[in-house]
């Protein structure tokens, strides 16, 4: 009898499992039929959309959909989801943080600042809230506040190289050149021989009006990759801004040797030759730019063309 009882239990359990899978499969088939978008996007995303159709104030679903849209750079869609999340939950940290970042990408800098300041108030010990606020403040031209926010983010443990570089940029723009130089040096040392990171640091230093720090960074990159045309071009362009055309020409010619049709290299070669009072050779280089890119505006302007 006991054996028969166990058998009946197993059969009953099997019947339950069968109906679970049958009903689940039917629901999935209906979803595929009535909601074609489920075939085009990840199931979790579609599940959140379905959840919102049942409960438009479902905060977590709005946050996840906003973050997915943000990752795909669908800024306006992301904004609408973060706004809906805040409407449902006024003090939702991920929503304020996400909306602040998205507003910055959409050029709404004051709104970005407001949202990120709210996020920082909600999580003062979270490095990212300080770092993101610092980025926006820097774009608003509030260099001193930006530098303080970026520095605070690093003090709280952020290892994001961008915060260190942006702190250097903010310091330079605020005329704190000694601090800027120290931060650029720290960034340079932290990346070792990572050429891509060194290029980013050098470009940031040049844009911040500190070409000497850019050159120092590019020298490290050249040791790691002496034939890299991007490094050679960046060095040449930086030296031109420092009014050192002879030195620049050496690097630009090295870049041209490996990228003969690069229009930026060709253009800068022309610029170097003009700086050396060789107008004929300068115009030759600019004409070569137009052979590759006929509508290159800067080359056309240098040649006196409309």
N, C-alpha and C positions, 0 to 999 in steps of 0.2 A: 504493500500500500504506500509505503513511504516513497518507493521508486516511482510509482504512478503519480504521486503528488508533485515530486520534483519535475517529472516530465511535463505535467500540466503547467507548472510555473515557467519552465523554459519556453513552452509553446506560447503562453500568454505574453511573455517578455518579447519574443520574436515578433508577435503580432503588433505589439506597441511600437517596436522599432520600425517595422514595415510602414505603419501609418505615419509615423513621424517623417520618414524619408519621403513617402508619397506626397504628403501635404506640403513639406518643404520644397520638393521638386516642383509641385504645381504652382506654389507661390512664386518661385523663381521664374518659371515659364511665363506667368502672368506679368511679372515685372518686366521681363524682356520684351513682351508684346506691347504693353501699355506705356512703358517708359523706355523708348529706344536709346536714350542717353546712357543707360546703364551699360550698353555694349561699347560705349566710346570712352568711358572714364573709369578709374579705379572704383571697385565696389564700395569701399569705405566712404568715398566722396558722394557716390550716389545714395548710399544709406543715409548720410547726413541731409541730403536734399529731401529725401522722403520724410525724414524725421521733422524737418522744418515745415513740410506741407501739412503735417499733423499738429505741430506745435510751433508756430512762427517765432515764439519767444524762447526757443531752446538755445540757451547761451552757448553751451559747449559746441553745438553744431555750427553756429555762426563763427566761432573762433577757429575751428578746424577748417572750414571752407574759406575763411578769410586768409588763413596762413597758406593754404594750398594755392589760392589765387595770387598771393604775394610772391610765392616761390616762382610762379609762372609769369610774374610781372604783369598780371592783369590788375592794375592798380585800382581802377574805379570799382571793379567788382569786390576787391578786397576791402576797399573803404566802406562799401555799403554793408558788408557783413560785420565789420568791426563796429560801425555805428549802431547797427541793430543789437549787437551784444551789449554795448554800453547802455542803450535804451532799456534793455531788460535787466541789466546789472550795472548800476552806476559806477561801482568801484572795482570793476574787473580789470586786473593788471594786464593780462595778455592783450585785451582789447585796446586799452589806452596805448600800450607800447606799440602794437601793430599799427594802429591808426596814426600814431606819430611818425612812424617810419614811412608809411604809405603817403601821408600828406607831404612829407619832404620830397618824395619821388615825384609827386604831382606839382611841385613848386609852391605849395601852400605852407610857407616857412613859419609864419606866425602861428598857424594852427598846429603845425608839427611841434613847435616849442611848447605850446600850451598842453598838448596831450602828453608829451614826454616829461614835462614838469610834474604833471599829475602822476604819471607812472613812477617817477623818482620818489614822490611823497609816499606812494603806496609800498615801495620797496627800496628803502634807502641803502640797504646793504647788498643790493644786487648790482654787480659791476655794469651790466649791460644798460641799465636805465641811465647811468651817468654818461657812459660812452655814447649812446645814441643822442642824448641831449647835447653833448659836446659837439657832435657832428653838425647838428642843426644850428647851434649858436655860432659856429664858425662860418657857416654859409650866410648867416645874418650879419656878419661883420662884428660880432660881439666877442672879440678875441680873448679878452681877459677871463670872461665867464666860461668861454669854451675851454680854455687851458685848464682852469680849475676843475671843471667837470671831467675832462679827459684824464687829468692826473688822479682825480678821486677814483675813477673807474679802475685805473691800474693799481692804486693803493689797495683796493678791495680784492685784488687777485686776478684781474683780467690779464691774459697773456696774448691778447689780440695785438698783433704788430701794428695794425692800422691806428689804434689808439695812441701808440707811442709816436708814430710818424705825424699824426694829426696834432698831437700836443706840441711837437717841434714846429709845425707850420703855424699854429696859433701863437706860439712864443715869438717866432720871427716876425709875424705880422704885428704883434704888439710891442715890437722893438726890444724884446728880451733875448738878444742875440746869443748871449752866453748860455742861457738855458736851452735855446734852440739847438745850438751847436752840440751841447752835451746829449740832447735827446737823439739827434741824427746819428751821432757816434754810437750811442747805445743801440739804436736800431740796426746800424751797420754791423756791429759786432754780434748781434743776436741771430742774424741770418746766415752767418758763415759765408760759403761760396755759392749760395742760391742766387743765380744770376737774375732770374725774374724778379725776386724780391729786391735785390740791389738796384735794378733798373727803376722799380717803383719808388724806392727811397730817393734815388738821384733826381727823378722827375719832380717829386714833391719838394725837394730842396731847391731845385731851380725855380719852380713856380713860386716859392716863398721868398725869392730874392736872395738866396744864399748859394750862388754858383760854386763857390769854393768847396762847400760841403758836398755838392753834387759831383764835382771832379774827384774828390777824395773817395767817394763811394764807387764811382765808375772805375777808378784805378784798381780797386779790389776786384771788381767784376772782370776787368781785363786780365788780371792774373789768373782767374778761374777759366776765362773763355776768351783768349786773345784774338780769335778769328770771328767772334760773334758780331755780325753786322749791326744789330740793334744797339749794342754797347758802343761800337765805333761811331754810329750815327749820333747817338745821344751825347757822346763826348765831343764830337765835332760841333754839334749845335750849341752845346754849352760854352765851349771855348770861343765860338763866334760871338756869343753874347758878352763874353769877357773881353772882346776886342783883341783876340789872339788868333788872327786868321791863318798865320803860317802853321801854328800847331794844329789848328782845326783841320787844315787841308790834309795833313798826314792821316788823320783818322777817317776823314770822309773818303779819301782815295782808297783806303783799306776796305771800307764798307762797300764802295763801288766795285771792287775787285770780286766780291762774292755775290753782289746783287746788282747786276748791271742795269736793270730796268726799273729800279726802285725810284719813283718820282721824287720822293722827299730827299733822297741822297743826291739826285741830280740837281734839284733846286738848291740845296745847301752848298753844293760844289760851286754853282754859279754865284751864290752869295759870297763865298770865300774869295773867289777870284775878283769880284767887284771890290771887296774890302782891300785887296792887294793891288788895286788900280789896273787890273787886266780886264778891261771892259769887253774886248772882243771874245775872250775865252768864256767870260761870264755869260754872254748872250748865246754862245754856242751850247752851253749846258742847259740854259733855259729853253732853247729851241728843242733840245732832246727831250725835255720834259713834255713838251706839246706833242711830240711824235708818239709818245706813249699815252698821254692824257690831254687831248686837244682843248678841253675846257678848264684846264688847271688855272684858276683865277690869279693866283699869286705870280705864276710864271708869265701869264699874259700881261699883267700889270707891269712887271719889270721890263717887258719888251715893248711897253707902250701900246699894247693892243687892247681893244674894248672887250 
